[in-house]
Amino acid sequence: MNRFLLPLSIFVVVVGFLGIGLTLNPREIPSPLVGKAAPEFSQPQLYDQEKVFSPADLKGKVWLLNFWASWCSGCKTEHPVLMDLAQSGQVTIYGMDYKDQREEALTWLQRGGNPYSVVGVDEVGRVGINFGVYGVPETYVIDKQGVIRYKQIGPLYPDTVEKKILPLVKQLESE
Amino acid sequence: MIPEIGHFALILALCVALVQGILPIYGAAVGNSGLMAVAKPAARTQFLLVLTAFGCLAYAFADKDFSVLYVAATSNSQLPLHYRLAAIWGAHEGSLLLWTFILTLWMFAVTLFSGHLPETTRSRILGVMGLVSVGFLLFMLTVSNPFERLIPAAAEGRDLNPLLQDPGMVIHPPMLYMGYVGFSVAFAFAIAALLGGNLDAAWARWSRPWTTVAWCFLTVGIALGSGWAYYELGWGGWWFWDPVENASFMPWLAGTALVHSLAVTDKRGGFKVWTVLLAIMAFSLSLLGTFLVRSGVLTSVHAFATDPKRGLFILVFLAIVIGGSLALYAWRAPKVGLGGSFAMLSREGMLLANNVLLVAAMGSVLLGTLYPLFLDALDLGKISVGPPYFDSVFVPLMVPAIFLMGIGPLAQWKKASVPDLAKRLKWAFGVSLVSALTLPIVMGNWTPLLSLGLLLAIWIVTTSAIGLRERLAHVNGNSLVERLASVPRSYWGMLVAHCGIAVFIVGVTMVKGFETEKDVRMNVGETASIGDYTFRFDGTQDVVGPNYTAARGTFHVSRDGRETTVLYPEKRRYPVQNQIMTEAAIDPGLLRDLYVSLGEPIDDGAWSVRLYHKPFIDWIWGGCFIMALGGALAISDRRYRLAWRRQEPVVPVPTRTARRKVA
């Protein structure tokens, strides 16, 4: 090959990559836990503190785990979406009340409605650390084998539910 | 009304740029001097139009015209005037206007100082610059118009990012852009030469001063940015290998290589093809830097508001300008032929090796900067590349480059001999080695890197001294002063710039080797020691600035019981953007900086505090300014002054003109 063409060829390759780069979002952070088994935990439940909430009981089910808190404003945006999803009955949602006051959490659920079939309490945030929670709200889709298949950072929007969560849940149900 | 005038001026400027980009180049191709003559007035008109637009935007800022979207987004009525004016380049749209303005400023300068150029060359140069300007004007007018109205007008502006409300930020971008855009002149010279097919020594001689000036600005611009990061970000670092810093550093490396390779083309007629490629590369990297900053393809602390539409525009523009010039290069360069032959061990050989090392360093910075993007695009995962990578590839490439920097200026052109060089350099080498090994021991901390750094710095200074002594032996003059004065300024320029590198290396080495820092919790009245210095915290006071409120701490610093200085670091809150800013307090000094920054308030008036003792850190920026001073000396050399004062052709000219001069 003509060596004078070399700079041009390198440049063409770089431009190709830059073009692809424009379609990507460098700020999107992947979770290393996707594809791995969800961390085990056993936490007291919000309503009945005598009982524990543990994912071991959920083997064989596809379920969502939603980290939330009464102090979190993103959770307020997300709440109606969760309510709709819960009412549609397409998937069961479990909640994890993250670094929160019990009284305030209860008031919040009383006011906005409770989309969760069970709510666990993670008062010190230990479960959050094991799941790699950056900030609430975060939602995990967990399959029948207890493997995390998807992680949503930030609030769920109707759009994300329609396009990502529900198709994935359907697929996982049929596996 | 005024913003509309600015907008209209930009539209007119685009029309003029189109004319300037097409007619003169076509005229030069067909030999029509009427068309070629369009270049000069068109460039000047374009400059005036963009200046008008720039002035209109400045007026809108000064007048607090919040009906202009850009003004409302980047300033505030509480913001002092000088920062309102600096806010012109505080965000995306205005930065582009500054870019274009500086491009036309360089064009204007070319029209002033190109009297000695042949008409065809000048019209091609201005034509190429006009085409570059078309791209930027089109960009502004289509997707990033700084004069866009906001109707109804905002009652109050959203304010300038508090990080940018700083004197360093007022001058850093214009300096940097002068450098970036300045390489467009060397680029235009190279393209003009490729178009005309006359890559000769004269072309290199004309390009040299322009390239050097741009290089000086870029050097100062980068130094200012680094200094700003040091005192404004509050954690004492001065270089972070952030993608945007790299974006300014790559053109600098390519530009440094270009400055040296131009010298060979000028003096010996060699390296022509390589020099042209470097000229294209330096400007291409400036454009690439603009793309990286504006498009948001990489995460960076400099993240301006990003918009994929803008990214796409710049990418297409980039592909046309760089792709086009590299294609032209591939087409024309094979016909240029090689310059005179030379032995590998000669001044040319060493400059070539130096060039290769600089370009390799540039390539590895480019690779490290784009690597996360490559992996992401190939879906191989997300990573980030940080200082460990850059440090470990950069240092091994620079060490031989700096070693050669000492020998190169002493080697003969064409062919040098090893025994001769060894004889002339043995003292320099001995002195450097011994002092590099012993100095760290005297200072009480011997590490291999510390010794290496000092070795390189002393090597540069001692070899420069030998070079100067030999030079003095060969010039005429009775007294030493007379002989010093008859050494050409371009030679002084080289010595000074090289010594600037030495100063820079001392700074980096000493900071890395001896800096100390402490993170402490301090109650009112408590003391903490770092190095020989004792800091007493006397509590904080609330102060009110023009557009912020602050807690200002008072620290009495003493050494051996005697007070050295009082430092007042601040924690500022800017209410408009609700941002908290750390204003470090620094006591600068030739041999050390003392640096205090406030962390967080704890309770009862106690604060978490960061204390730094940074030996020789100011040498880092001092070195950069000395380098730039060297560049300035080089272009003030007698032959350029004469060439510009006479404004007469220094190249073979049509006999008609020459005869008229005689008459």
Contacts between the chains, C-beta under 8 A, distances in Angstrom:
chain1	res1	chain2	res2	distance
A	2	B	330	6.7
A	2	B	334	7.2
A	4	B	273	7.8
A	4	B	329	6.5
A	4	B	330	4.4
A	4	B	333	4.9
A	4	B	334	5.5
A	5	B	330	4.7
A	7	B	277	6.2
A	7	B	280	7.7
A	7	B	281	7.7
A	7	B	326	5.0
A	7	B	329	6.7
A	7	B	330	7.5
A	8	B	323	6.9
A	8	B	326	4.0
A	8	B	327	5.7
A	8	B	329	7.4
A	8	B	330	5.4
A	11	B	284	7.7
A	11	B	322	5.8
A	11	B	323	6.2
A	11	B	326	5.6
A	12	B	323	7.1
A	14	B	370	7.1
A	15	B	315	6.9
A	15	B	318	6.9
A	15	B	319	5.2
A	15	B	323	7.2
A	17	B	370	6.9
A	17	B	373	6.1
A	17	B	374	5.6
A	17	B	377	5.2
A	18	B	291	7.0
A	18	B	295	7.9
A	18	B	297	6.4
A	18	B	315	5.7
A	18	B	318	7.8
A	18	B	373	7.3
A	19	B	315	6.1
A	20	B	377	4.0
A	21	B	295	7.9
A	21	B	297	3.9
A	21	B	298	7.8
A	21	B	373	4.6
A	21	B	376	7.2
A	21	B	377	5.8
A	22	B	295	6.2
A	22	B	297	6.0
A	22	B	308	5.7
A	22	B	311	4.8
A	22	B	312	6.1
A	22	B	315	6.6
A	23	B	308	7.7
A	24	B	297	7.4
A	24	B	373	7.8
A	24	B	376	5.4
A	24	B	377	6.7
A	26	B	296	7.4
A	26	B	297	6.7
A	26	B	298	5.9
A	26	B	299	4.6
A	26	B	372	7.3
A	26	B	373	7.6
A	26	B	376	7.0
A	26	B	382	7.8
A	27	B	299	6.0
A	28	B	382	7.9
A	29	B	382	7.3
A	30	B	381	7.5
A	30	B	382	5.8
